[in-house]
Amino acid sequence: MAFMNLRTFSFSTWCVVRASRSQMNMRKTLFQILKFHPMCCSSWFHSLSKMPVLHCIPTSGSLQKMRNESHHSAILNSSDFIDWAWVRHHRDERKGNSIAKDCVNEQYYYEQLNSFTSSKQIFKYVCSLEELSDIMAAAALLRVAQVEVEEGELKEPERVFQDKVFKALCFQFELESQKLSTAGLVGALHALVQLRVDPWSTLIVRLVSESQDRLDKGKMTLRSLCILGESMLALEGPGCAMLQQIMDQVQRIKLEDWTPEEVAMVYSMLQAGLGQKGQFQGLLNKMNNHTVSIASQLSRKHISSVLHALVVLNQVQAIPLVIHLGKHSVRHVPHFTQEELVKVLEGFVHFGHSDRYFTEALERQVPKASFTMDPESVSRVMQYCSRRQILSRPIFDAIAESFVYNSDNFSTRQIAWQILPFGKLNYLPPNAASLFRKLEVILSSRFSQFQPRTLLNLLHSCTLVERFPVNFMAKIFNPYFLQQLQSPDGSLDRFVLSQLTQLYLTVTLECPFYEAPKLLLKYRVKSFLTHGRSLETGVDLQLYHKVKAGLIELLGARMYFASHVLTPYCYTLDAEIKLDEEGFVLPATHHEDAHKRIALCIDGHRRFCANSHHLLGKEAIKQRHLKLLGYEVVQIPFYEFQILRNNEEIVEYLHKKIFPHTFRLSW
């Protein structure tokens, strides 16, 4: 079976399209002759059914019977073929006999299609029907594509392309292309393109030719234009000549007349390739503004589709639309499919958006479904919490429990995404012992499968919550592994060097029994505080200035404390106070005889999880290390400081915090 090459269907195809017209007339004449000779037809099609279908040109699978009293067409089976299956053109009125009792209504038909999980089930069901419209037949082929195509490839092409029902449907679509409804025509083309049918086959060429003719007449609906546009994008790419014609007709339709479904379809078409490199940005801007007003009318499928398109098209100016979509997605959380939920979470992460009610809905849903959720969905939930710094104990506890039992089949990326948030948000679940024991088993057996930076992030995250990967330190500090961490130009990212340095400092301070290889000096940094990604969060300047004013009044002069002090251990202190042996404050410039050092951690909002007063992991490890290095750590959190009403209360607060066992002197 030959697979279609989606990028080789070039402009020269139109030569084949025009040439195929004469061939089609010849085939019709031959068909008209054959239909009056059943014995001849049976033997002819029997022999054709034995031939290999090299390019999915499905002329070998069926015979069509035409009724004189109507335009309805049917697929005739010989003794070795299929049972009677009528295919009629959508909205054609049947002039002859009434529809047979086995013919189902469309709603039931689509429900049945969506319940099937293999092409065999779909074809068996289609074969059992006496009649179905061309739109319903196209829907059957599309469902086959949905269940059989995986990662852009048809899983078992022989099983699909050699199926007699598939051949019969394709033969009728090819022969009756001019009689198909527009919706059936573009639907069939769309399904066959997704099934990777050879674009040079007579079937595809004929459907494209007929689509071009109807496009030239300018009477296609917006829905049909979108489906045709996605098909041509897959066949020829953004350079296809038909696409500009399609977009011209799309833009002539008033935006106010678009249904919510059509809005989502245009977004999907633009996302598929038309909207790349800023093309049709004017249309996108209008759509972004219009969709805000109809966000409440979008279904869960359309919400996820639009959010995904906004991500792919990087519509950073569409934040109001993202906020509205987030607001209206809350009610759909229990009903999202796993794929839809992934797209919604991906959108929130990309645009840096979080919604309290959406998070609460996740907290109700995830604990109930954590053991049955797809690994990618679970990973995206944790990524959402991590990026937005949301410490949700119900979510984290449920996922930690499911990880112990389900993680054997997770990819290394999914494992990392599910574990990293525990370190970042400084949280140990109730089953922490089982969780990290399972992680150690995975690392021991799959160490080489992890990408070097992913592995470094994972081990560094463990140290933030006092889970020390000493068994893997020798591998991390190995020159070969360090070489793998390098960029293509041979350099090492400063953030990576900071992580390596902090890992080494951690095992040195907190694992005194560690005697494995050390990190070479050339890989160590002097400061963890850097621009961009950093292992420390810079001080909140507004909060710092208020504390600074209170310290000056408390200590009597600015000279008695230092600010932004870089220690020999890479950490930066927000403020430092030195004391002598008798407890008296020394000037900040005094470097000798300092008996005690007090490190003030002036912690603003950014050093805590978004929805709590819980320190982030990188701030918790900093305070832990400073204590081990001999500093007395005094934390001044924003939530305690912001309730102080005047300068007198501030000074009193600082005195109790810094000197809790001494009387305050008045200067």
NORUR-V667642 format. One record per run of one state. SS is the DSSP state (H for helix, E for strand, C for the rest). FROM is the first residue (numbers start at 0). TO is the last residue. If there is no record, write none. Layout:
SS:FROM:TO
SS:FROM:TO
//
This chain:
C:0:11
H:12:33
C:34:36
H:37:48
C:49:61
E:62:65
C:66:71
E:72:75
C:76:83
E:84:87
C:88:104
H:105:114
C:115:117
H:118:127
C:128:129
E:130:132
H:133:147
E:148:149
C:150:151
E:152:153
C:154:155
H:156:160
C:161:162
H:163:174
C:175:180
H:181:193
C:194:200
H:201:216
C:217:220
H:221:235
C:236:239
H:240:251
C:252:253
H:254:256
C:257:258
H:259:273
C:274:274
H:275:277
C:278:279
H:280:296
C:297:298
H:299:311
C:312:314
H:315:331
C:332:336
H:337:350
C:351:354
H:355:368
C:369:373
H:374:386
C:387:391
H:392:408
C:409:410
H:411:423
C:424:430
H:431:448
C:449:450
H:451:463
C:464:468
H:469:475
C:476:477
H:478:483
C:484:492
H:493:509
C:510:519
H:520:522
C:523:539
H:540:554
C:555:556
H:557:559
C:560:560
E:561:565
C:566:570
E:571:578
C:579:583
E:584:585
C:586:594
E:595:602
C:603:603
H:604:606
E:607:607
C:608:613
E:614:614
C:615:615
H:616:627
C:628:630
E:631:636
H:637:640
C:641:645
H:646:657
C:658:666
//
